[in-house]
Amino acid sequence: MDSILVRGNGPLKGQIPIAGAKNACLTLMPATLLTEEPLTLTNAPRLSDIRTMTQLLGSLGAEVAALQGGQVLAMSSHNLTSQHADYDIVRKMRASILVLGPLLARFGQAEVSLPGGCAIGARPVDLHLKALEAMGAELDLRDGYVRAKTSGLRGAVFVFPIVSVGATENALMAATLAKGTTVLKNAAREPEIVDLAQCLRRMGAQIEGEGTSTITIQGVDRLGGATHPVVTDRIELGTYMLAPAICGGEVELLGGRIDLLAAFCEKLDAAGVSVTETDRGLTVSRKNGRIRAVDVVTEPFPGFPTDLQAQMMALLCTAEGTSVLEEKIFENRFMHAPELTRMGAKIEVHGGHATVHGVEKLRGAPVMATDLRASVSLILAALAAEGETVVSRVYHLDRGYEKVEEKLSACGALIERIAG
């Protein structure tokens, strides 16, 4: 099993290109199941999760070709052979549940295994199922599978009891082919939702209100093909914005946009980090001296992203003062805290709260990644630590970050992969 070796090496200087969004691409790929015509995605990230979704779509009979080094995905579902998404593939990645809505909408039936993914809480799929039931789906949960059928989905008004990105995406895709009008209330507002709606509109869907809490979809008889660029990965962007904040220097993030991370940028400013827009993206540097402690509460978009909580904790480990991080999206998402304490951090975790007492310096240590975002938080901490840090179990990392070693090395970091 591979590991990552990092040697603390002082300030960073250079440019980092930001890839297309993993979470957006994993949602856009199942949209091919809604049409017989080709769907092409550009600016696709080259990640293991994308390969897993490619494998899943292929198992259904879809054709997926990775072109231009994997940055273009040419897909076609003109000759699907199955509506059964098998456990052996679905268990690897939670986003696999997103084939349920499109299959049901187009074929009237689907059989999808309950999904897997990072172990960061229960993350149930009940809201996906309730939204589809509201549109006329008949569901049967047996033997770890969701068996769904319908004589035809119909428009409905559905109010999400809590904001759910995945459930909003599944319901949005299904509603495009339902008869009549569907209104999704308390819908997720994330940029990935907006990106999906824009792609579906290019395919002929009639959608209004994406980016707000109420999305209205007028069902159409069929959807066509399209070419769509995947939106910038705001989580990769935020992660690399933290690198010069943690160890000093100045880095330009190519393709970065403040509007994707407004709440995050506000916290960086309060902590003493400068973020400025350029013609090509964003430039990030530490303002003066030591980072200041700030409190963070994770919330649905446009709030502070839960997927940047672990990385922000790494920054605050060496801040001046005491910070409190409250995790309101997922339970059990502080598993990186014990690993950071191995590097000299002072962190106390009580339920959904973590209190971080800043220390002057972290020290290198052997640590273990527990999930995708935890893995990169340990790498960020290692950049500013004295000595060597070895991060093991980095297969998590490869699910969401492409060429981490290459991107950071180009800015002066001493980082390398050790083959396991």
Salt bridges, closest charged atoms under 4 A:
ASP2 OD2 - ARG417 NH1 3.30
GLU37 OE2 - ARG222 NH2 2.65
ASP49 OD2 - LYS22 NZ 3.29
ASP49 OD1 - ARG399 NE 2.81
GLU63 OE2 - HIS78 NE2 3.86
ASP86 OD1 - HIS84 NE2 3.37
GLU111 OE1 - HIS84 ND1 2.50
GLU111 OE2 - ARG147 NE 2.59
ASP126 OD2 - LYS130 NZ 3.88
ASP140 OD2 - ARG142 NE 2.50
GLU192 OE2 - ARG234 NE 2.87
ASP195 OD1 - HIS228 NE2 2.84
GLU210 OE2 - ARG201 NH2 2.76
GLU236 OE2 - LYS407 NZ 2.80
GLU250 OE2 - LYS13 NZ 3.52
GLU252 OE1 - ARG280 NH2 2.84
ASP259 OD2 - ARG257 NH2 2.80
ASP269 OD1 - LYS287 NZ 2.55
ASP307 OD1 - ARG333 NH2 2.74
ASP307 OD2 - ARG373 NH2 3.90
GLU326 OE2 - HIS353 NE2 3.71
GLU348 OE2 - HIS357 NE2 3.31
GLU388 OE2 - ARG7 NE 2.95
ASP398 OD1 - ARG417 NH2 2.75
GLU402 OE2 - ARG46 NH2 3.30
GLU405 OE2 - ARG417 NE 2.74
GLU416 OE2 - ARG7 NH1 3.26
